[in-house]
Amino acid sequence: MVVDAKTVRLKAMDLLARREHSVKELVRKLSERYEDWELISTVVSQLIEDNLVSDTRFAEMYVRSRIGKQFGPIKIKNDLRERGVSDHNITLAMNEADQDWLQLIQKLSKKKYGETVPSEAKETAKRMRFFQSRGFDSDSIRFIFK
C-alpha cells in the first residue's frame, strides 16, 4: 500500500485531536502504522512548524495532569524524559506549575491514610515505599512522618 503525506498527516492530526503528544510519541505511533521514515519525519517537521505538536505544550499539560493525580516531581520528570521531552522543557513546565510538593504529599497522605499514624516500623516502611513510587523525594517523605 502506497502512503502519501496527506494520509500520514491525517493520522497524526487524529492522534493530536485526542490529546497532546510529545514529538517522540507521535513519531513512534506513526512509525508503528507506516514504514516510510522519511515521510513521517517530513510530516512531523511540518506539524512542529505549524505549532500543532509541541514538546513545551505537551510538558505543561502533562505536569498539570500528573499533579492533579498527586504524583511527585521525580516521577513526573522521569516520565517526561521517557517521552522524549528535553530537560529544558521539563524545567520550564515544572516551574510554571509552581507546585508546593510538601502540600501535595500531605494531601495524598491524608487521602490515602487519613489521620492515622503508622504504629510500627513495617507500616512506616510500607508508606515510605508508596510515596517513593509516586515520585516524591526523601525530604518530602520525611516531612510527612514528623
DRENDO-1510 file (C-alpha; in Angstrom, 1 decimal, always signed):
<recs>
REC; n; res; u; v; w
REC; 1; MET; +0.0; +0.0; +0.0 .
REC; 2; VAL; +1.4; +3.4; -1.0 .
REC; 3; VAL; +1.1; +6.0; +1.6 .
REC; 4; ASP; +1.3; +9.7; +1.0 .
REC; 5; ALA; +2.0; +12.7; +3.2 .
REC; 6; LYS; -1.7; +13.6; +3.4 .
REC; 7; THR; -2.6; +10.2; +4.9 .
REC; 8; VAL; +0.2; +10.4; +7.4 .
REC; 9; ARG; -0.7; +13.9; +8.4 .
REC; 10; LEU; -4.4; +13.0; +8.8 .
REC; 11; LYS; -3.5; +10.1; +11.1 .
REC; 12; ALA; -1.2; +12.5; +13.1 .
REC; 13; MET; -3.9; +15.1; +13.4 .
REC; 14; ASP; -6.3; +12.3; +14.5 .
REC; 15; LEU; -3.9; +11.4; +17.3 .
REC; 16; LEU; -3.3; +15.0; +18.3 .
REC; 17; ALA; -7.1; +15.7; +18.4 .
REC; 18; ARG; -7.4; +13.1; +21.2 .
REC; 19; ARG; -4.6; +14.5; +23.4 .
REC; 20; GLU; -1.3; +16.3; +23.2 .
REC; 21; HIS; +1.7; +14.1; +22.3 .
REC; 22; SER; +5.4; +14.7; +22.5 .
REC; 23; VAL; +7.2; +14.7; +19.2 .
REC; 24; LYS; +8.8; +11.3; +20.2 .
REC; 25; GLU; +5.5; +9.8; +21.0 .
REC; 26; LEU; +3.9; +11.0; +17.7 .
REC; 27; VAL; +6.8; +9.6; +15.7 .
REC; 28; ARG; +6.6; +6.3; +17.5 .
REC; 29; LYS; +2.9; +5.9; +16.9 .
REC; 30; LEU; +3.1; +6.9; +13.3 .
REC; 31; SER; +6.1; +4.5; +12.7 .
REC; 32; GLU; +4.0; +1.7; +14.1 .
REC; 33; ARG; +1.5; +2.3; +11.4 .
REC; 34; TYR; +3.6; +3.4; +8.5 .
REC; 35; GLU; +7.1; +2.3; +7.3 .
REC; 36; ASP; +8.3; +5.3; +5.4 .
REC; 37; TRP; +10.6; +7.1; +8.0 .
REC; 38; GLU; +11.4; +9.9; +5.7 .
REC; 39; LEU; +7.7; +10.7; +5.1 .
REC; 40; ILE; +7.0; +10.5; +8.8 .
REC; 41; SER; +9.9; +12.8; +9.6 .
REC; 42; THR; +8.7; +15.3; +6.9 .
REC; 43; VAL; +5.1; +15.3; +8.2 .
REC; 44; VAL; +6.2; +15.7; +11.9 .
REC; 45; SER; +8.6; +18.5; +11.0 .
REC; 46; GLN; +5.7; +20.3; +9.2 .
REC; 47; LEU; +3.4; +19.8; +12.3 .
REC; 48; ILE; +6.1; +21.3; +14.5 .
REC; 49; GLU; +6.5; +24.2; +12.2 .
REC; 50; ASP; +2.7; +24.7; +12.2 .
REC; 51; ASN; +2.8; +24.5; +16.0 .
REC; 52; LEU; +0.4; +21.6; +16.0 .
REC; 53; VAL; +2.8; +19.4; +18.0 .
REC; 54; SER; +4.9; +20.9; +20.7 .
REC; 55; ASP; +7.0; +19.3; +23.4 .
REC; 56; THR; +6.7; +22.5; +25.5 .
REC; 57; ARG; +2.9; +22.4; +25.4 .
REC; 58; PHE; +2.9; +18.7; +26.0 .
REC; 59; ALA; +5.2; +19.0; +29.1 .
REC; 60; GLU; +2.9; +21.8; +30.6 .
REC; 61; MET; -0.2; +19.7; +30.1 .
REC; 62; TYR; +1.5; +16.5; +31.4 .
REC; 63; VAL; +2.8; +18.2; +34.5 .
REC; 64; ARG; -0.7; +19.7; +35.3 .
REC; 65; SER; -2.3; +16.3; +34.7 .
REC; 66; ARG; +0.1; +14.4; +36.9 .
REC; 67; ILE; +0.0; +16.9; +39.7 .
REC; 68; GLY; -3.8; +16.5; +39.6 .
REC; 69; LYS; -3.3; +12.8; +40.1 .
REC; 70; GLN; -0.9; +13.5; +43.0 .
REC; 71; PHE; +2.3; +12.3; +41.5 .
REC; 72; GLY; +5.6; +13.8; +42.8 .
REC; 73; PRO; +8.3; +15.7; +40.9 .
REC; 74; ILE; +10.7; +12.8; +40.4 .
REC; 75; LYS; +8.1; +10.5; +38.7 .
REC; 76; ILE; +6.8; +13.4; +36.5 .
REC; 77; LYS; +10.3; +14.3; +35.3 .
REC; 78; ASN; +11.2; +10.7; +34.6 .
REC; 79; ASP; +8.0; +10.1; +32.7 .
REC; 80; LEU; +8.6; +13.2; +30.6 .
REC; 81; ARG; +12.2; +12.2; +29.8 .
REC; 82; GLU; +10.9; +8.8; +28.7 .
REC; 83; ARG; +8.6; +10.6; +26.3 .
REC; 84; GLY; +11.5; +12.5; +24.7 .
REC; 85; VAL; +10.9; +15.9; +26.3 .
REC; 86; SER; +14.1; +17.9; +26.8 .
REC; 87; ASP; +15.4; +18.8; +30.3 .
REC; 88; HIS; +14.9; +22.5; +29.4 .
REC; 89; ASN; +11.2; +22.0; +28.6 .
REC; 90; ILE; +10.7; +19.8; +31.7 .
REC; 91; THR; +12.2; +22.6; +33.9 .
REC; 92; LEU; +10.0; +25.2; +32.3 .
REC; 93; ALA; +6.9; +23.2; +32.8 .
REC; 94; MET; +7.8; +22.3; +36.4 .
REC; 95; ASN; +8.5; +26.0; +37.2 .
REC; 96; GLU; +5.3; +27.1; +35.5 .
REC; 97; ALA; +3.3; +24.6; +37.6 .
REC; 98; ASP; +4.7; +26.3; +40.7 .
REC; 99; GLN; +3.6; +23.3; +42.9 .
REC; 100; ASP; +4.1; +23.1; +46.6 .
REC; 101; TRP; +5.3; +19.5; +46.8 .
REC; 102; LEU; +5.0; +19.3; +50.6 .
REC; 103; GLN; +1.4; +20.4; +50.4 .
REC; 104; LEU; +0.7; +17.8; +47.7 .
REC; 105; ILE; +2.3; +14.9; +49.6 .
REC; 106; GLN; +0.3; +15.9; +52.8 .
REC; 107; LYS; -2.9; +15.9; +50.7 .
REC; 108; LEU; -2.0; +12.5; +49.3 .
REC; 109; SER; -1.2; +11.1; +52.7 .
REC; 110; LYS; -4.4; +12.3; +54.2 .
REC; 111; LYS; -6.4; +10.9; +51.2 .
REC; 112; LYS; -4.7; +7.5; +51.4 .
REC; 113; TYR; -4.1; +7.0; +55.2 .
REC; 114; GLY; -6.4; +9.6; +56.8 .
REC; 115; GLU; -5.1; +11.0; +60.1 .
REC; 116; THR; -3.6; +7.6; +61.2 .
REC; 117; VAL; +0.0; +7.4; +62.3 .
REC; 118; PRO; +1.9; +4.3; +61.5 .
REC; 119; SER; +2.1; +2.2; +64.6 .
REC; 120; GLU; +5.1; +0.1; +63.7 .
REC; 121; ALA; +8.3; +0.3; +61.6 .
REC; 122; LYS; +6.9; -2.1; +59.0 .
REC; 123; GLU; +3.9; +0.2; +58.3 .
REC; 124; THR; +6.2; +3.2; +58.1 .
REC; 125; ALA; +8.4; +1.5; +55.6 .
REC; 126; LYS; +5.3; +0.5; +53.5 .
REC; 127; ARG; +4.1; +4.1; +53.5 .
REC; 128; MET; +7.6; +5.4; +52.5 .
REC; 129; ARG; +7.7; +2.9; +49.6 .
REC; 130; PHE; +4.3; +4.1; +48.5 .
REC; 131; PHE; +5.4; +7.8; +48.5 .
REC; 132; GLN; +8.6; +6.9; +46.7 .
REC; 133; SER; +6.7; +5.0; +44.0 .
REC; 134; ARG; +4.6; +8.1; +43.5 .
REC; 135; GLY; +7.7; +10.1; +42.8 .
REC; 136; PHE; +8.4; +12.1; +46.0 .
REC; 137; ASP; +11.9; +12.8; +47.3 .
REC; 138; SER; +13.2; +11.6; +50.6 .
REC; 139; ASP; +13.0; +15.1; +52.2 .
REC; 140; SER; +9.3; +15.4; +51.4 .
REC; 141; ILE; +8.6; +11.8; +52.7 .
REC; 142; ARG; +10.5; +12.5; +55.9 .
REC; 143; PHE; +8.4; +15.7; +56.3 .
REC; 144; ILE; +5.2; +13.6; +56.3 .
REC; 145; PHE; +6.4; +11.5; +59.2 .
REC; 146; LYS; +7.3; +14.4; +61.5 .
</recs>
